[in-house]
Amino acid sequence: MLKIAIAPDKFKGSLSGLEFCEAVDKGLRKHAPNLEIVNLPLADGGDGTVEVLKYYLNGELITLPVCDPLMREVRASYLYSEEKKTAFIEMAEASGIRLLSDGEANPLRTSTYGTGELINDALDRGVEHIILGIGGSATNDAGMGMARALGYRFLDNEVRELKGVGKDLLDLDSIDIRQVNRKIKKVKFDIACDVDNPLYGPDGAAYVYAPQKGANLDMVEDLDFGLFTFNEVVNLEFGIDFKNVKGAGAAGGLGAGCMLFLNAKLNSGIELIKQEANFDVNIKDADWIITGEGKLDSQTLSGKVIRGVIDSITNQKLALFCGQVDLNEDELKQLKIDHLSQISSYAKDVNDSIQNAGKYLEKAAEEFARLLHIS
């Protein structure tokens, strides 16, 4: 019996990964009711990851009041699996740029404190593993805010405690670890991180990302020097140098903060989700793998879901079902695709393609089944 694994990303603004699986499954079975199909929806640590992990972890959403980037109360949620003692936390739930209006965005004033509060809650529930997604941040505090919520204290040269916002990086003189939550040491922390920027410098957190968070050039220069200062203090007190560490600059230096304060490991988001899905084992005896995403473009070639699927392929054939294809022939050859369907080719226009993606995806799956002569 032919076995097909369906392992897509979401169609952003149109279909979730689970809805993709349902549509393709339905289309295939119209011509092959006895086909063996395994649904393995994927995500890369960004939007849609909670839904995908809920599918694998059998978890529940925990919602609680925490501080937003400007230390105002906001309700934020994370996914918790009591069975697997695992939590998935998106820092953007508490510390994301989407929580601020345009006039409020200012990485000198924002903090990751609320992310630390979410971590504290998970620790209190007895988790053994925390996956932390760090995309979409409003912050540039090197994770000091998060760490403050966990019991770390940050002091200036007059031993006054700092709040842990972006501008406090400039005044940091020492770090007090005497009150740190001891439960941290009992938990494995994995960080879903798909950028490799260093902590500071022209390719670092401040220069590359702070302008997107409301910083002007003067702010960027201050934040960059602050991250340099943070690294100097960390190097002096802990013997750790983040200068050339890839990913340390992720989420305004939260990458470095997670490595330092949580003893965390930075990982590709898609690789973390594949681990939770037991992906490589589940596709081992598959004949075909069907994957896809809303738009197949240059980003697909690096670090996203489709790249993650391709990296796991051994001798399976690959079919791609995408909303829109924006790659040239040479780029498509790099992906080594055995079958490609573009959903937009069935639609009248872009809006029709987005609104009726499920219907067209089902139709594409029917045609694929016919091509396989498996009816």
Secondary structure, DSSP 8 states (H G I E B T S, - for coil): --EEEE----BTTTB-HHHHHHHHHHHHHTT-TT-EEEE-----SSTTHHHHHHHHH--EEEEEEEE-TTS-EEEEEEEEETTTTEEEEETHHHHBGGGS-TTT--TTT---HHHHHHHHHHHHTT-SEEEEE--SB---STTHHHHHHTT-EEE-TT--B---SGGGGGG--EEE-TT--GGGGGSEEEEE------SSSTTSHHHHHGGGGT--HHHHHHHHHHHHHHHHHHHHHH----TT-TTTTHHHHHHHHHHHHS--EEE-HHHHHHHHTTHHHHTTT-SEEEE--SEESGGGGSSSHHHHHHHH-SS-EEEEEESEE---HHHHHHHT-SEEEEGGGGSSSHHHHHHTHHHHHHHHHHHHHHHTT--
